[in-house]
């Protein structure tokens, strides 16, 4: 399969726009065309050991979860390990593609996989991804009594080119948010006119982006039933295939009923959340201390250990995406740089 076709399918699988603004995702090394891709190697980190493995296997493309080119490179010299990899890939006509945080945000991506350590009844992203509003450039927000919600939703459900969500404010009131185009507003107002005396407030907003359901950074999951902290530890170790993890038990945290996960480094995302447990690769001492003193237990597994297991899932997914037209292999040389000794 031609490299351009491969990249197009990868971008359809996970839109690069899902990635964080600071990230460097997409095609990082492109051999001169034509470049036929028959073998793809998956890795979490592109080290020299992984590069040699890819060469021995005659890979045409390496998909490295972490981007091997991140900071600007002012020169390529053989005294630097990362430079040796990049020049080697260029010389051996091996393309490099990195998805990184686009796979973190992806529905069914790295964070959803990490959450599978637990039996979950419901989940949502910690922070929601947004996408182009498309035909919607307005948001009409109605604050109403919760008892009138279904009646109003029924009235607006038949209006074309609208997208409606409900936000529960408390037990008594909720917000109905209707995304629409400017020309649709009169029809919405007319359909809800009979509820004028029941609508607490009405507000109209201009919008450029809308939430992308199921997509976003991190995940918050509600467990089907509470479990002990020790059982949570064993579940994480089993799911990630680890003999040891690090635990900070939250003060007064005797059981786990909800969990927030963040693959990789979770310190910036897992803060002041209403859950029993944080699971991530790494957090700073002060972030762990704050969580534990606030009654939230913390499980740390080392950065790439919370990501690498997803590669097997990715292998199956991409095999279907490429309809078995390319051979996909997970690197055997890739591993976390830290060992417990």
Buried (B, 14 or more C-beta within 10 A) or exposed (E): BEBBEBBEBBBEBBBBBBBEEEBBBBBBBBBEEEBEBEBBBBBBBBBEBBBEBBBEBEBBBBBBBBBBBBEEEEEEEEEEEBBBBBBBBBEBEBBBBBBBBBBBBBBEBBBBBBBBBBEBEEBEBBEBBBBEBEEBBBBBBBBBBBEBBEEBBEBBEEBEEBBBEBEEEEEEBBBBBBBBBEEBBEBBEEBBEEBEEBBBEEEEEEBEEBBBBBBBBBBBBBBEEEBEBEEBBBBBBEBBEBEEBBBBBBEEBEBBEBBBBBBBBBBEBBBEBEBBBBBBBBBEEEBBEBBBEBEBBBBBBBBBBBBBBBBEBBBEBBBEBBEEEBBBBBBEBBBBEEEEE
